[in-house]
């Protein structure tokens, strides 16, 4: 039983790696270019209630989901705008991210 459980977990981990999205600093070579995606996250209430790290993490999750939806598996961040709170509460109010996407074959990403 323990062996079956470990094999199941290994297969689950391998399948989750197959559709992994990578955020790159430079555009990949030999990949098919895709669309430009953009997201917006946060708000006045979220800026008051949640930490900057939580808003940043939420923005990254939304961006990765948007890249997958655009059928891409590689992306380069094009624009990052952070809007800060305008009162005595210092911190992030909301974020806007925009990225270029590419679709690369999985054999290229095995490195």
C-alpha positions as CSV (number, residue, x, y, z in Angstrom):
1,X,0.0,0.0,0.0
2,X,2.8,2.4,0.9
3,X,4.5,1.6,-2.5
4,X,1.3,2.5,-4.4
5,X,0.9,5.7,-2.5
6,X,4.5,6.8,-3.2
7,X,4.1,5.9,-6.9
8,X,0.9,7.9,-7.0
9,X,2.6,10.9,-5.5
10,X,5.5,10.7,-7.9
11,X,3.1,10.6,-10.9
12,X,1.2,13.6,-9.5
13,X,4.4,15.6,-9.1
14,X,5.6,14.6,-12.6
15,X,2.2,15.6,-14.2
16,X,2.3,19.0,-12.4
17,X,5.7,19.8,-13.8
18,X,4.5,19.2,-17.4
19,X,2.5,22.4,-17.6
20,X,4.8,24.6,-15.5
21,X,5.1,28.3,-16.5
22,X,8.4,30.0,-16.3
23,X,8.9,33.7,-15.9
24,X,12.1,34.7,-17.7
25,X,14.3,37.8,-17.8
26,X,15.0,37.6,-21.5
27,X,12.9,36.3,-24.4
28,X,13.4,32.6,-25.2
29,X,14.8,31.6,-28.6
30,X,13.2,29.0,-30.8
31,X,9.7,29.4,-29.3
32,X,6.4,30.4,-30.8
33,X,5.4,33.9,-29.7
34,X,2.0,34.2,-28.1
35,X,-0.3,37.0,-26.9
36,X,0.3,39.7,-24.4
37,X,-1.5,39.1,-21.1
38,X,-2.3,41.6,-18.3
39,X,-3.8,41.3,-14.9
40,X,-4.8,43.7,-12.1
41,X,-5.1,42.7,-8.5
42,X,-5.7,44.4,-5.2
43,X,-7.9,47.3,-4.1
44,X,-8.3,49.8,-1.4
45,X,-9.8,47.3,1.1
46,X,-7.2,44.6,0.3
47,X,-4.4,47.2,0.7
48,X,-5.7,47.8,4.2
49,X,-6.3,44.2,5.2
50,X,-3.5,42.3,3.6
51,X,0.3,42.6,3.6
52,X,2.3,43.6,0.5
53,X,3.7,40.1,0.3
54,X,0.2,38.6,0.1
55,X,-0.8,41.1,-2.7
56,X,2.5,40.3,-4.6
57,X,1.9,36.6,-4.3
58,X,-1.7,36.9,-5.4
59,X,-0.6,39.0,-8.5
60,X,2.0,36.3,-9.4
61,X,-0.6,33.5,-9.2
62,X,-3.1,35.5,-11.3
63,X,-0.4,36.2,-13.9
64,X,0.7,32.5,-14.1
65,X,-3.0,31.6,-14.6
66,X,-3.4,34.2,-17.3
67,X,-0.3,32.9,-19.1
68,X,-1.6,29.3,-19.0
69,X,-5.0,30.5,-20.3
70,X,-3.2,32.2,-23.2
71,X,-1.6,28.8,-24.1
72,X,1.9,29.9,-23.1
73,X,4.5,28.3,-20.9
74,X,7.2,31.0,-21.0
75,X,6.8,34.7,-20.3
76,X,8.8,37.9,-19.9
77,X,7.4,40.7,-17.7
78,X,6.7,43.7,-19.9
79,X,5.3,46.2,-17.4
80,X,4.8,46.2,-13.6
81,X,2.9,49.0,-12.0
82,X,2.4,49.3,-8.2
83,X,0.0,51.7,-6.8
84,X,0.6,52.7,-3.1
85,X,-1.9,53.7,-0.5
86,X,-2.5,57.4,-0.4
87,X,-3.1,57.7,3.4
88,X,-1.0,57.0,6.5
89,X,-1.2,53.3,5.8
90,X,1.9,52.7,3.8
91,X,1.9,49.8,1.4
92,X,0.6,48.4,-1.8
93,X,-3.0,49.2,-2.7
94,X,-3.1,47.4,-6.1
95,X,-0.8,46.0,-8.8
96,X,-1.0,45.8,-12.6
97,X,1.2,43.3,-14.5
98,X,1.7,42.8,-18.2
99,X,3.7,40.1,-19.8
100,X,4.6,38.7,-23.3
101,X,4.0,34.9,-23.7
102,X,5.7,32.2,-25.7
103,X,4.9,28.5,-26.3
104,X,8.0,26.3,-26.1
105,X,8.2,22.6,-26.7
106,X,8.7,20.5,-23.5
107,X,11.9,19.0,-24.9
108,X,13.5,22.5,-24.7
109,X,12.5,22.9,-21.0
110,X,14.1,19.7,-19.7
111,X,17.3,21.5,-18.9
